[in-house]
Amino acid sequence: MVRAAVLLALLLLGALPADAAQPPRVAFFGFSLINTSLEPTKPEEAARIKMIDELFRQKLDASGKFRIVPISAEAQTKLGQAAIENCNGCERDAAIASAADWAAWGTVQKVSNLILNINIYMEDARSGKMEFVKSVDIRGNTDDSWQHGLNYILKNYLLNQP
């Protein structure tokens, strides 16, 4: 009887996916700026996009809950200059080509120089199911406000850290 129980437990463990304990591999396509304000995009806003791209990568990798994987050269070539948020599913193919489980990207919408919002999207590359979607409004168009907004989403929602 004990042998049968041990055998059943081993069979059930063998039925679990081999990578069930591994954090999802994430192909992160970066943030893009959507400027719906009446003001032109400023060079410092382009620099802030790069800044929060790097911050996002660092925080996810350091969390142990996700592992950022590089976008393959093949996927980068196929994507070209396409805006990932409007490519109609191409992010999933690019994530799979990069050996990732999830595709992730973000947008910063500039409504005005005072009102902006940061959005993060993460989806399962195979099923297309959205695993995480969150938006936060920020006030002020500064390095600090952008960092604070991204950190708020990561700490309170995605990484759930006290």
C-alpha positions in Angstrom: 0.0 0.0 0.0 2.8 2.4 0.9 4.6 1.5 -2.3 1.5 2.3 -4.3 1.2 5.7 -2.6 4.8 6.5 -3.3 4.5 5.4 -6.9 1.3 7.5 -7.3 3.0 10.6 -5.8 6.0 10.2 -8.2 3.7 9.8 -11.2 1.8 12.9 -10.2 5.1 14.9 -9.7 6.2 13.7 -13.1 3.0 15.0 -14.7 3.9 18.6 -13.6 5.7 20.7 -16.2 9.4 20.5 -15.8 9.7 24.3 -15.5 6.7 24.8 -13.1 9.1 26.1 -10.4 10.9 28.4 -12.7 9.9 32.0 -13.0 8.4 33.0 -16.3 10.9 34.0 -19.0 9.8 37.5 -20.2 10.6 39.1 -23.6 10.4 42.7 -22.7 9.8 45.0 -25.7 10.2 48.2 -23.9 8.1 51.3 -23.3 6.9 53.6 -26.0 5.6 57.2 -25.6 2.2 58.0 -26.9 2.0 61.8 -27.0 -1.6 63.0 -27.2 -0.7 66.4 -25.8 -0.5 69.6 -27.9 3.2 69.8 -27.1 6.0 68.2 -29.1 7.9 65.3 -27.6 11.0 66.5 -25.8 14.4 64.8 -25.9 14.2 64.4 -22.1 11.0 62.3 -22.6 12.9 60.0 -24.9 15.6 59.7 -22.3 13.0 58.9 -19.7 11.6 56.1 -21.8 15.1 54.5 -21.8 15.4 55.1 -18.1 12.2 53.3 -17.2 13.0 50.5 -19.7 16.2 49.8 -17.8 14.4 50.2 -14.4 11.7 47.7 -15.4 14.3 45.1 -16.5 16.4 45.5 -13.4 13.4 45.3 -11.0 12.0 42.2 -12.7 15.3 40.4 -12.9 16.1 41.2 -9.2 12.7 40.1 -8.0 13.3 36.4 -8.7 9.7 36.2 -9.9 10.6 36.8 -13.6 13.6 36.4 -15.8 14.1 38.9 -18.7 15.4 37.2 -21.8 16.9 39.0 -24.8 14.8 39.5 -27.9 16.3 37.3 -30.6 17.9 38.9 -33.7 15.4 37.1 -35.8 12.5 38.5 -33.9 14.0 42.0 -33.9 14.3 41.8 -37.7 10.7 40.7 -38.1 9.4 43.4 -35.8 11.4 46.2 -37.5 10.1 49.5 -36.3 6.6 48.3 -35.5 5.0 49.8 -32.4 4.6 46.7 -30.3 1.3 47.9 -28.8 -0.3 48.0 -32.2 1.2 45.0 -34.0 -1.8 42.7 -33.6 -0.2 39.8 -31.8 3.3 40.0 -33.3 4.7 40.3 -29.8 3.7 36.7 -29.1 5.5 35.3 -32.1 8.6 37.4 -31.2 8.5 36.2 -27.6 8.3 32.5 -28.7 11.1 33.1 -31.1 13.1 34.5 -28.2 12.4 31.4 -26.0 10.2 33.4 -23.6 7.0 32.4 -21.9 5.5 35.9 -21.7 5.6 39.0 -23.8 5.8 42.4 -22.0 5.7 46.0 -23.0 4.6 49.3 -21.7 3.4 52.7 -22.8 3.6 56.2 -21.3 0.8 58.4 -22.5 1.4 62.1 -22.3 -1.9 63.9 -22.0 -0.2 67.1 -21.0 3.0 68.2 -19.3 1.2 67.7 -16.0 -0.8 64.6 -16.6 0.7 61.3 -17.8 0.0 57.6 -17.3 2.2 54.6 -17.3 0.8 51.3 -18.6 2.3 47.8 -18.4 1.0 44.8 -20.4 2.2 41.2 -19.9 0.7 38.3 -21.8 1.3 34.6 -22.1 3.1 34.1 -25.5 1.4 30.8 -26.3 -2.2 31.4 -25.2 -2.4 35.2 -25.7 -4.0 35.5 -22.3 -3.2 38.8 -20.5 -1.4 37.9 -17.3 -1.0 41.4 -16.0 -2.3 44.8 -17.1 -2.0 47.9 -14.9 -2.0 51.6 -15.3 -1.1 54.4 -13.0 -1.5 58.1 -13.5 1.4 60.4 -12.6 1.5 64.1 -12.1 4.5 66.0 -13.4 6.8 65.3 -16.3 10.0 64.6 -14.4 12.5 61.8 -14.0 11.3 61.4 -10.4 7.6 61.2 -11.3 8.2 58.6 -14.0 10.4 56.5 -11.7 7.8 56.8 -8.9 5.0 55.8 -11.1 6.8 52.7 -12.4 8.0 51.7 -9.0 4.4 52.0 -7.6 3.0 49.6 -10.2 5.9 47.1 -9.6 5.9 47.2 -5.9 2.2 47.2 -5.2 0.8 45.1 -8.1 3.3 43.1 -10.1 5.8 42.2 -7.5 3.5 42.6 -4.5 6.3 43.7 -2.2 5.6 45.3 1.2 
